[in-house]
C-alpha cells in the first residue's frame, strides 16, 4: 500500500515531513489539497479520529483572517465546512498510513509509526 501525505507543497512543515520520509526511503504519494481539494468523508474521518481542534489550523493566517463571526461557536460541523471551503485551514501535513493518520509533523511520532 502506498502512503499518502496530504498538505501544501510550499508549507515548511510539509517540506520537513517529505524530507524525513524521503531520507528513510519511505514511498508515498503527495496530495496537494489546495489544488486537488479534499473530500468531506475523508475530512470527517480525520476529525472523528483526532478532533476538529487538532485538524483545524487555528494558528494559520487563513483562519486568523476570518471574520470573528466565522470563528465564534465552532463545532465539528462548522470546522469541517470551513476547512472544505478553504483547505489551507487544515493542519499540515496529514499522513495516511492506511490504518491510521498522523496530523502535523513530529519526527519522534513518525519514527514510532515506522518502527
C-alpha positions as CSV (number, residue, x, y, z in Angstrom):
1,X,0.0,0.0,0.0
2,X,1.2,3.5,-0.8
3,X,1.1,6.0,2.0
4,X,-0.4,9.4,1.2
5,X,0.9,12.7,2.6
6,X,-1.7,15.5,2.4
7,X,-0.6,19.1,2.5
8,X,0.5,22.1,0.6
9,X,3.9,21.9,-1.2
10,X,5.3,25.3,0.0
11,X,4.5,24.7,3.7
12,X,7.7,24.4,5.7
13,X,6.3,21.6,7.9
14,X,5.2,19.6,4.9
15,X,8.6,20.1,3.4
16,X,10.2,18.7,6.7
17,X,7.8,15.7,6.6
18,X,8.6,15.0,2.9
19,X,12.3,15.2,3.6
20,X,12.0,12.9,6.6
21,X,10.1,10.3,4.5
22,X,12.5,10.6,1.5
23,X,15.6,10.2,3.7
24,X,14.2,7.0,5.1
25,X,13.2,5.6,1.7
26,X,9.5,5.6,2.5
27,X,7.4,5.7,-0.6
28,X,4.4,8.0,-0.5
29,X,2.0,9.8,-2.8
30,X,1.6,13.5,-2.2
31,X,-1.9,15.1,-2.3
32,X,-1.9,18.8,-2.6
33,X,-5.3,19.7,-1.1
34,X,-5.0,23.3,-2.1
35,X,-5.0,22.2,-5.8
36,X,-6.8,18.8,-5.6
37,X,-9.2,19.7,-2.7
38,X,-10.3,17.3,-0.1
39,X,-13.5,15.3,0.2
40,X,-15.9,15.7,3.1
41,X,-15.9,12.0,4.1
42,X,-12.1,11.9,4.4
43,X,-12.0,15.2,6.3
44,X,-14.8,14.0,8.6
45,X,-12.7,10.8,9.3
46,X,-9.8,12.9,10.4
47,X,-12.0,15.0,12.6
48,X,-13.6,11.9,14.1
49,X,-10.1,10.3,14.8
50,X,-8.3,13.4,16.1
51,X,-10.9,16.0,16.9
52,X,-11.7,19.2,15.0
53,X,-9.5,21.2,17.4
54,X,-6.5,19.2,16.1
55,X,-7.3,19.2,12.4
56,X,-8.3,22.8,12.1
57,X,-5.2,25.0,11.9
58,X,-6.3,28.0,14.0
59,X,-2.8,29.4,14.1
60,X,-2.6,30.0,10.4
61,X,-3.1,33.3,8.6
62,X,-6.2,32.0,6.7
63,X,-8.1,31.2,9.9
64,X,-6.9,34.3,11.7
65,X,-8.2,36.5,8.7
66,X,-11.7,35.1,9.1
67,X,-14.4,37.5,10.4
68,X,-15.0,37.0,14.1
69,X,-18.5,35.7,13.4
70,X,-17.0,32.8,11.4
71,X,-14.6,31.9,14.3
72,X,-17.2,32.0,17.0
73,X,-19.1,29.0,18.4
74,X,-17.1,26.4,16.3
75,X,-18.0,22.8,16.5
76,X,-17.1,19.8,14.3
77,X,-19.6,20.5,11.6
78,X,-18.7,24.2,11.3
79,X,-15.0,23.4,11.4
80,X,-15.3,20.9,8.6
81,X,-17.3,23.4,6.5
82,X,-14.6,26.0,7.0
83,X,-11.8,23.5,6.0
84,X,-13.7,22.4,2.9
85,X,-14.2,26.0,1.8
86,X,-10.5,26.8,2.5
87,X,-8.3,23.7,2.7
88,X,-5.3,25.8,3.8
89,X,-7.1,25.8,7.2
90,X,-6.3,22.0,7.6
91,X,-3.4,21.4,9.8
92,X,-0.4,20.2,7.8
93,X,0.7,17.6,7.0
94,X,-1.7,14.7,7.4
95,X,0.0,11.3,6.8
96,X,-2.4,8.5,5.9
97,X,-0.8,5.2,7.0
98,X,-3.8,3.1,5.9
99,X,-4.9,2.0,9.3
100,X,-4.5,5.5,10.9
101,X,-3.4,9.0,10.3
102,X,-0.9,11.4,11.8
103,X,-1.7,15.1,11.9
104,X,1.2,17.5,11.9
105,X,4.8,16.5,11.8
106,X,6.9,15.4,14.8
107,X,9.9,13.3,13.9
108,X,9.5,11.1,17.0
109,X,5.9,10.3,16.1
110,X,6.9,9.5,12.5
111,X,9.8,7.3,13.8
112,X,7.4,5.4,16.1
113,X,5.0,4.9,13.3
114,X,7.7,3.3,11.2
115,X,9.5,1.3,13.9
